[in-house]
């Protein structure tokens, strides 16, 4: 009976942490979720899959060049859209975050200890940045789930000789890379531990080496099937569009990436401080700076000082360190601005490292225990202090739907064009709702002006001050000489204009 109560008590804490993670992501999700151009673009894909059976071979376009990701994210989230509509894919992302929380505990417990697993799961569950990035439908937001699974797969084939996990890694890597191309940085770590295992088996003349090689071949095959085949099929039908973009990206990379490894060295500390501050420090600059130094110093001391007894944490610490080192150095080769979601593939490992350092320090002596306790409580304090619920819901989906319904009403059942004036958005969200309610906007093709230019143009303005009749935005300019017939103001700062042709 005591064992049963102990099991319930211990695992009850884990499920409580998972419930906290889910609550912080699912509470009023339709009001808090992001719904801008990218989300509208994806929703249009799912809507066309549902209405017209138009299944895609290509995924979302990247922010760099004219490259496209693979389509796996669309198929991963389509069941959620099918069951729950527009908010379904965001709910799906939130559920993946709940699963990531559980996996952090599971991996931390098996690699290190129950406490490390529980602490890392808790820190991830309440991290403001992690919350914001896991309650909206966007392909990079599922990256942490696949990266922690990939790390577990490394552990299984490297430590436990479960070589079939190597074959599974091919599929997981494909999902990670199709979430965001920075998932490529997980590949060298998988390859590194495959080589280490291969060398180890060869030295022992172990017959299992053949099984290892076969599963590596399956890993390569699975990765090709899930990643390369859809993109190749798409390229064959579209004049090798993606291949040309990839080639240009890696041959004309002056403003994107630097393949000289030593160039990443000056970027390591700024990147480290940034990711620690954003994820662990609750976005507090001073605490984030201290935490960055503390975690970095703890890692160095663990290598050079035997009092930390870090050997008992191997090989988990070896896998963890490799993932973080390759990830940070790889990010250092990227020349452009680094956004929070770029770190998605590193999220689980940052939290695992933080929890591991806390446990190692707390085991030193009484002072170490008290310091670790205070440090943990400070992380929780700043995370709760910056919880996204302190801000009012953005209601972006509802606002987009409301304006779309107004357009449908004012169009009078006649054909219309759609334009948008916004610095950080585009019109895909509005086109989604117009399509959903069976009033799609015509897209202007200057070469077929007589077929695609309607008698009315609706312009959504999100920039405050707008001059819709003279704006250079393509859909507005191609509409031709126009005048404002009607306009409407919305309390959240948006404006809607109805333009007609000026024939005077």
Wavefront OBJ file of the C-alpha trace (Angstrom):
o trace
v 0.000 0.000 0.000
v 2.862 2.389 0.830
v 4.363 1.748 -2.604
v 1.039 2.590 -4.257
v 0.733 5.873 -2.340
v 4.346 6.707 -3.137
v 3.724 6.027 -6.840
v 0.629 8.253 -6.827
v 2.455 11.000 -4.941
v 5.472 11.027 -7.242
v 3.622 10.679 -10.524
v 0.878 12.975 -9.303
v 3.435 15.796 -9.270
v 4.350 15.073 -12.871
v 0.758 15.113 -14.051
v 0.151 18.296 -12.062
v 3.028 19.972 -13.926
v 1.633 18.743 -17.262
v -1.811 20.086 -16.317
v -0.253 23.451 -15.440
v 1.480 23.501 -18.836
v -1.768 22.677 -20.644
v -3.802 25.219 -18.677
v -1.318 28.022 -19.408
v -1.551 27.233 -23.113
v -5.210 26.282 -23.581
v -6.940 28.863 -21.362
v -8.845 31.242 -23.684
v -6.625 30.063 -26.506
v -8.927 31.418 -29.218
v -8.489 34.909 -27.746
v -4.753 34.728 -27.009
v -3.548 32.804 -30.055
v -1.699 34.617 -32.822
v -3.671 34.865 -36.050
v -1.784 36.900 -38.620
v -0.747 36.245 -42.199
v 1.239 33.055 -41.582
v -1.550 31.510 -39.529
v -4.104 32.513 -42.160
v -1.913 31.015 -44.899
v -1.795 27.677 -43.091
v -5.515 27.762 -42.309
v -6.186 28.289 -46.024
v -4.182 25.157 -46.802
v -6.248 23.076 -44.357
v -9.504 24.603 -45.605
v -8.682 23.712 -49.205
v -7.680 20.223 -48.136
v -11.068 19.852 -46.457
v -13.278 21.563 -49.064
v -11.590 20.616 -52.306
v -9.328 17.668 -51.431
v -6.370 19.823 -52.480
v -3.480 18.108 -50.679
v -0.137 19.854 -50.811
v 3.388 18.627 -51.573
v 5.043 21.706 -50.110
v 5.071 23.324 -46.702
v 5.298 26.940 -45.501
v 7.706 29.352 -47.148
v 10.746 30.272 -45.069
v 11.626 33.829 -44.104
v 14.855 33.595 -46.107
v 14.827 33.381 -49.864
v 12.174 31.566 -51.826
v 12.693 28.253 -50.014
v 9.880 26.051 -48.770
v 9.691 23.574 -45.944
v 8.235 20.115 -46.435
v 4.478 19.551 -45.904
v 4.578 17.341 -42.773
v 3.398 20.122 -40.446
v 0.243 20.533 -42.504
v -0.583 16.836 -42.285
v 0.354 16.710 -38.607
v -2.135 19.456 -37.713
v -4.853 18.684 -40.247
v -6.727 16.236 -37.933
v -6.947 18.952 -35.260
v -8.311 21.424 -37.812
v -10.745 18.797 -39.065
v -12.085 18.153 -35.553
v -12.011 21.650 -34.046
v -11.992 24.175 -36.879
v -9.886 27.329 -37.036
v -8.579 27.059 -33.458
v -7.958 23.323 -33.796
v -4.387 23.581 -35.060
v -3.458 25.955 -32.207
v -4.982 23.498 -29.744
v -2.911 20.776 -31.411
v 0.289 22.758 -30.881
v -0.644 23.300 -27.217
v -1.221 19.563 -26.764
v 2.192 18.858 -28.268
v 3.622 21.266 -25.685
v 1.899 19.257 -22.956
v 3.490 16.116 -24.356
v 6.864 17.910 -24.438
v 6.456 18.748 -20.751
v 5.921 15.074 -19.956
v 8.866 14.021 -22.126
v 11.152 16.481 -20.326
v 10.327 14.751 -17.055
v 10.689 11.320 -18.617
v 14.045 12.058 -20.271
v 15.400 13.965 -17.260
v 14.394 11.148 -14.922
v 16.083 8.486 -17.042
v 19.198 10.460 -17.881
v 19.767 12.034 -14.476
v 17.182 11.843 -11.694
v 13.520 12.276 -10.865
v 14.206 15.771 -9.504
v 15.985 16.897 -12.671
v 13.089 15.649 -14.786
v 10.458 17.330 -12.628
v 12.298 20.662 -12.403
v 13.000 20.840 -16.140
v 9.342 20.049 -16.901
v 8.173 22.715 -14.449
v 10.490 25.395 -15.825
v 9.305 24.647 -19.372
v 5.669 24.602 -18.296
v 5.777 28.125 -16.833
v 8.344 29.808 -19.116
v 6.627 32.881 -20.656
v 8.382 32.530 -24.014
v 7.632 28.799 -24.193
v 3.966 29.497 -23.388
v 3.573 32.146 -26.088
v 5.272 29.950 -28.690
v 3.190 26.882 -27.914
v -0.375 28.186 -28.019
v -0.485 29.324 -31.649
v -0.501 27.326 -34.859
v 2.899 27.874 -36.446
v 5.280 25.248 -37.779
v 8.305 26.165 -35.559
v 6.196 25.783 -32.418
v 6.244 21.961 -32.455
v 10.038 21.838 -32.733
v 10.704 21.217 -28.973
v 8.601 18.031 -29.082
v 10.612 16.508 -31.910
v 14.000 17.667 -30.606
v 13.466 16.004 -27.197
v 12.328 12.807 -28.955
v 15.442 12.902 -31.143
v 17.586 13.262 -28.007
v 15.810 10.262 -26.468
v 16.432 8.287 -29.652
v 20.168 9.019 -29.383
v 20.110 7.725 -25.803
v 18.302 4.542 -26.831
v 20.573 3.500 -29.698
v 23.784 4.757 -28.067
v 23.303 3.745 -24.436
v 20.766 0.903 -24.583
v 21.698 -0.689 -27.933
v 18.128 -0.331 -29.212
v 19.303 0.251 -32.750
v 15.797 0.402 -34.230
v 15.622 3.879 -32.708
v 18.219 4.936 -35.257
v 15.729 4.126 -38.012
v 13.078 6.133 -36.159
v 15.505 9.058 -35.954
v 15.231 9.465 -39.732
v 11.501 10.177 -39.424
v 11.940 12.426 -36.364
v 14.684 14.458 -38.032
v 12.431 14.943 -41.022
v 9.641 16.290 -38.802
v 12.089 18.562 -36.967
v 13.566 20.032 -40.141
v 10.127 20.514 -41.658
v 9.178 22.435 -38.522
v 12.119 24.782 -39.087
v 15.292 24.407 -41.126
v 17.426 24.991 -38.015
v 16.482 21.421 -37.111
v 19.389 20.567 -39.429
v 21.644 21.288 -36.435
v 20.314 18.156 -34.742
v 21.670 15.955 -37.535
v 25.402 16.260 -36.678
v 24.702 15.122 -33.109
v 22.833 12.023 -34.275
v 25.685 11.333 -36.692
v 28.320 11.881 -33.994
v 26.853 9.314 -31.612
v 26.312 6.851 -34.449
v 30.037 7.102 -35.277
v 31.050 6.757 -31.598
v 28.846 3.669 -31.279
v 30.194 2.249 -34.530
v 33.794 2.656 -33.377
v 32.962 1.116 -30.003
v 31.389 -1.980 -31.569
v 34.277 -2.393 -34.013
v 36.805 -2.353 -31.175
v 34.825 -5.050 -29.380
v 34.301 -6.957 -32.658
v 30.648 -7.078 -31.713
v 28.383 -8.746 -34.278
v 25.676 -6.186 -33.535
v 27.570 -3.769 -35.749
v 25.664 -5.098 -38.777
v 22.341 -4.314 -37.109
v 23.601 -0.811 -36.341
v 24.626 -0.185 -39.966
v 21.326 -1.547 -41.318
v 19.357 0.778 -39.052
v 21.527 3.729 -40.061
v 20.692 2.909 -43.677
v 16.999 2.850 -42.698
v 17.493 6.194 -40.963
v 18.834 7.672 -44.194
v 16.058 6.085 -46.245
v 13.298 7.286 -43.926
v 14.702 10.798 -43.910
v 14.806 10.820 -47.715
v 11.259 9.469 -48.039
v 9.725 11.993 -45.652
v 11.854 15.016 -46.571
v 13.422 14.825 -50.014
v 10.751 12.965 -51.996
v 7.899 15.495 -51.465
v 10.208 18.436 -52.233
v 11.639 16.689 -55.298
v 8.147 15.901 -56.560
v 7.193 19.544 -56.091
v 10.349 20.745 -57.865
v 9.729 18.473 -60.845
v 6.366 20.181 -61.279
v 7.635 23.734 -60.632
v 10.892 24.063 -62.575
v 13.104 23.148 -59.570
v 12.053 26.240 -57.629
v 13.193 24.946 -54.248
v 16.491 23.545 -55.520
v 17.385 26.877 -57.128
v 16.579 28.709 -53.878
v 18.724 26.282 -51.865
v 21.595 26.682 -54.299
v 21.375 30.465 -54.183
v 21.162 30.419 -50.379
v 24.384 28.443 -49.959
v 26.361 30.027 -52.824
v 25.316 33.654 -52.225
v 25.369 33.555 -48.434
v 27.077 36.870 -47.659
v 24.058 38.089 -45.670
v 22.714 34.791 -44.302
v 25.197 32.198 -43.050
v 28.956 31.890 -42.550
v 30.439 28.418 -42.904
v 33.723 29.361 -41.196
v 33.378 27.858 -37.714
v 35.741 30.288 -36.015
v 33.383 33.116 -36.977
v 30.834 31.670 -34.522
v 33.107 32.084 -31.470
v 32.331 35.797 -30.826
v 28.608 35.018 -31.075
v 28.526 32.192 -28.524
v 28.220 34.339 -25.381
v 25.595 36.785 -26.765
v 23.509 33.855 -28.010
v 23.903 31.984 -24.720
v 22.925 35.030 -22.676
v 19.975 35.736 -24.958
v 18.471 32.248 -24.850
v 18.988 31.875 -21.087
v 17.459 35.291 -20.382
v 14.459 34.643 -22.599
v 13.746 31.087 -21.471
v 15.005 30.700 -17.898
v 15.368 34.276 -16.690
v 11.748 35.235 -17.239
v 12.971 37.906 -19.705
v 14.576 39.840 -16.813
v 17.905 41.132 -18.171
v 19.757 41.299 -14.837
v 18.660 37.870 -13.622
v 19.221 36.450 -17.102
v 22.793 37.770 -17.121
v 23.504 36.218 -13.713
v 21.873 32.922 -14.730
v 23.916 32.796 -17.950
v 27.155 33.179 -15.976
v 26.072 30.707 -13.303
v 25.043 27.964 -15.723
v 28.090 28.482 -17.939
v 30.475 28.456 -14.965
v 28.793 25.373 -13.497
v 29.323 23.469 -16.733
v 33.009 24.428 -16.828
v 33.568 23.541 -13.158
v 31.828 20.207 -13.670
v 34.472 19.338 -16.242
v 37.524 20.479 -14.256
v 36.489 19.883 -10.621
v 35.916 16.341 -9.346
v 33.796 17.470 -6.378
v 30.865 17.789 -8.757
v 31.043 14.050 -9.447
v 29.643 14.669 -12.927
v 30.695 11.174 -14.050
v 27.577 9.661 -12.502
v 25.489 11.707 -14.949
v 27.120 10.299 -18.062
v 26.247 9.563 -20.839
v 23.177 11.800 -20.495
v 25.380 14.816 -19.803
v 27.485 13.969 -22.876
v 24.420 13.935 -25.129
v 23.055 17.099 -23.534
v 26.353 18.982 -23.868
v 26.766 17.912 -27.492
v 23.274 19.102 -28.419
v 23.795 22.484 -26.742
v 27.300 23.009 -28.113
v 26.424 22.132 -31.709
v 23.210 24.151 -31.456
v 24.790 27.328 -30.106
v 27.796 27.188 -32.446
v 25.496 26.502 -35.387
v 23.324 29.476 -34.476
v 26.487 31.579 -34.278
v 27.045 31.010 -37.998
v 23.718 32.663 -38.811
v 24.244 36.326 -39.689
v 20.736 37.720 -39.403
v 18.574 38.556 -36.376
v 17.804 35.613 -34.074
v 14.168 35.369 -32.970
v 12.914 33.355 -30.002
v 11.388 30.602 -32.133
v 14.768 29.962 -33.799
v 15.897 28.457 -30.484
v 12.973 25.995 -30.462
v 15.163 22.961 -31.109
v 17.236 23.902 -28.023
v 14.357 24.612 -25.616
v 14.276 21.172 -23.927
v 18.047 21.058 -23.459
v 18.245 24.498 -21.863
v 15.695 23.447 -19.250
v 17.375 20.065 -18.693
v 20.735 21.751 -18.187
v 19.264 24.260 -15.720
v 17.646 21.524 -13.656
v 20.805 19.390 -13.758
v 23.018 22.233 -12.539
v 20.574 22.949 -9.707
v 20.716 19.324 -8.568
v 24.516 19.096 -8.817
v 25.005 22.297 -6.803
v 22.376 21.357 -4.214
v 24.227 18.074 -3.536
v 27.495 19.846 -2.637
v 26.689 21.005 0.903
v 24.100 22.943 2.906
v 25.036 26.248 1.279
v 24.707 24.656 -2.167
v 21.281 23.322 -1.248
v 20.058 26.713 0.017
v 21.501 28.517 -3.010
v 19.844 26.051 -5.419
v 16.530 26.413 -3.612
v 16.700 30.229 -3.798
v 17.768 30.074 -7.436
v 14.867 27.754 -8.350
v 12.345 29.961 -6.556
v 13.716 33.025 -8.370
v 13.248 31.321 -11.750
v 9.669 30.501 -10.786
v 9.088 34.064 -9.522
v 10.223 35.786 -12.716
v 8.414 33.257 -14.907
v 5.134 33.780 -13.061
v 5.702 37.553 -12.959
v 5.987 37.686 -16.748
v 3.171 35.229 -17.424
v 1.420 36.211 -20.681
v -1.950 36.341 -18.917
v -0.902 39.687 -17.444
v -1.673 41.139 -20.877
v -5.116 41.451 -22.427
v -6.021 38.939 -25.154
v -5.137 40.137 -28.656
v -8.326 38.570 -30.121
v -6.630 38.605 -33.529
v -8.710 35.756 -34.913
v -11.994 37.376 -33.881
v -10.930 40.769 -35.261
v -9.930 39.221 -38.586
v -13.206 37.325 -38.793
v -15.272 40.419 -37.920
v -13.704 42.525 -40.686
v -14.047 39.634 -43.145
v -17.761 39.341 -42.362
v -18.126 43.101 -42.912
v -16.485 42.769 -46.320
v -18.884 39.987 -47.268
v -21.874 42.077 -46.198
v -20.760 45.253 -47.977
v -19.793 43.425 -51.173
v -23.469 42.787 -51.820
v -22.781 39.374 -53.268
v -20.680 40.853 -56.074
v -17.078 40.033 -56.906
v -14.385 42.051 -55.171
v -10.639 42.411 -54.758
v -8.768 42.637 -51.465
v -5.782 44.722 -50.445
v -4.003 45.280 -47.164
v -1.798 47.989 -45.681
v 0.272 46.698 -42.752
v 3.936 46.698 -41.786
v 3.933 43.320 -40.009
v 1.060 41.412 -41.533
v -0.418 40.330 -44.853
v -3.920 39.464 -46.019
v -3.951 35.643 -45.817
v -5.962 35.660 -42.560
v -8.750 37.678 -44.200
v -8.643 35.582 -47.350
v -9.050 32.505 -45.176
v -12.327 33.676 -43.626
v -13.617 34.968 -46.962
v -12.930 31.546 -48.468
v -14.425 29.783 -45.460
v -17.710 31.672 -45.859
v -17.751 31.092 -49.619
v -16.965 34.671 -50.691
v -13.347 34.437 -51.872
v -11.610 37.611 -52.990
v -10.332 37.754 -56.554
v -6.560 37.955 -56.839
v -5.570 40.497 -59.467
v -3.522 39.230 -62.388
v -2.464 42.213 -64.540
v -2.200 39.928 -67.578
v -5.848 38.952 -67.147
v -7.167 42.275 -65.917
v -10.597 41.898 -67.475
v -11.146 38.626 -65.579
v -9.532 39.408 -62.216
v -10.138 43.122 -61.546
v -13.556 43.571 -59.924
v -15.684 46.713 -59.606
v -14.864 47.070 -55.917
v -11.758 46.774 -53.777
v -11.740 46.383 -49.997
v -8.595 47.579 -48.242
v -7.794 46.615 -44.653
v -5.498 49.109 -42.956
v -3.600 48.177 -39.783
v -1.072 51.020 -39.895
v -3.191 53.813 -38.439
v -2.583 56.414 -41.162
v -3.505 55.088 -44.586
v -3.848 56.479 -48.079
v -5.545 53.566 -49.818
v -6.110 55.256 -53.179
v -2.403 55.936 -53.772
v -0.719 53.134 -51.845
v 1.898 51.104 -53.809
v 0.777 47.727 -52.428
v 0.400 45.504 -55.510
v -3.278 44.604 -55.171
v -4.192 48.267 -54.587
v -2.003 49.697 -57.361
v -3.179 47.101 -59.895
v -6.803 47.965 -59.167
v -6.227 51.258 -60.964
v -7.434 54.796 -60.381
v -9.893 54.659 -57.530
v -11.839 56.624 -54.961
v -13.108 55.837 -51.466
v -16.803 55.035 -51.377
v -17.059 54.014 -47.694
v -14.813 53.542 -44.685
v -15.163 52.016 -41.225
v -13.108 52.389 -38.039
v -12.595 49.588 -35.527
v -11.816 50.069 -31.820
v -8.585 48.021 -31.982
v -7.088 50.500 -34.462
v -7.880 48.904 -37.809
v -9.721 50.573 -40.678
v -11.631 49.158 -43.620
v -12.061 51.019 -46.904
v -14.321 50.236 -49.825
v -12.854 51.566 -53.072
v -14.462 51.768 -56.491
v -13.041 52.806 -59.833
v -12.751 56.545 -60.332
v -14.131 57.083 -63.827
v -14.237 60.892 -63.671
l 1 2 3 4 5 6 7 8 9 10 11 12 13 14 15 16 17 18 19 20 21 22 23 24 25 26 27 28 29 30 31 32 33 34 35 36 37 38 39 40 41 42 43 44 45 46 47 48 49 50 51 52 53 54 55 56 57 58 59 60 61 62 63 64 65 66 67 68 69 70 71 72 73 74 75 76 77 78 79 80 81 82 83 84 85 86 87 88 89 90 91 92 93 94 95 96 97 98 99 100 101 102 103 104 105 106 107 108 109 110 111 112 113 114 115 116 117 118 119 120 121 122 123 124 125 126 127 128 129 130 131 132 133 134 135 136 137 138 139 140 141 142 143 144 145 146 147 148 149 150 151 152 153 154 155 156 157 158 159 160 161 162 163 164 165 166 167 168 169 170 171 172 173 174 175 176 177 178 179 180 181 182 183 184 185 186 187 188 189 190 191 192 193 194 195 196 197 198 199 200 201 202 203 204 205 206 207 208 209 210 211 212 213 214 215 216 217 218 219 220 221 222 223 224 225 226 227 228 229 230 231 232 233 234 235 236 237 238 239 240 241 242 243 244 245 246 247 248 249 250 251 252 253 254 255 256 257 258 259 260 261 262 263 264 265 266 267 268 269 270 271 272 273 274 275 276 277 278 279 280 281 282 283 284 285 286 287 288 289 290 291 292 293 294 295 296 297 298 299 300 301 302 303 304 305 306 307 308 309 310 311 312 313 314 315 316 317 318 319 320 321 322 323 324 325 326 327 328 329 330 331 332 333 334 335 336 337 338 339 340 341 342 343 344 345 346 347 348 349 350 351 352 353 354 355 356 357 358 359 360 361 362 363 364 365 366 367 368 369 370 371 372 373 374 375 376 377 378 379 380 381 382 383 384 385 386 387 388 389 390 391 392 393 394 395 396 397 398 399 400 401 402 403 404 405 406 407 408 409 410 411 412 413 414 415 416 417 418 419 420 421 422 423 424 425 426 427 428 429 430 431 432 433 434 435 436 437 438 439 440 441 442 443 444 445 446 447 448 449 450 451 452 453 454 455 456 457 458 459 460 461 462 463 464 465 466 467 468 469 470 471 472 473 474 475 476 477 478 479 480 481 482 483 484 485 486 487 488 489 490 491 492 493 494 495 496 497 498 499 500 501 502 503 504
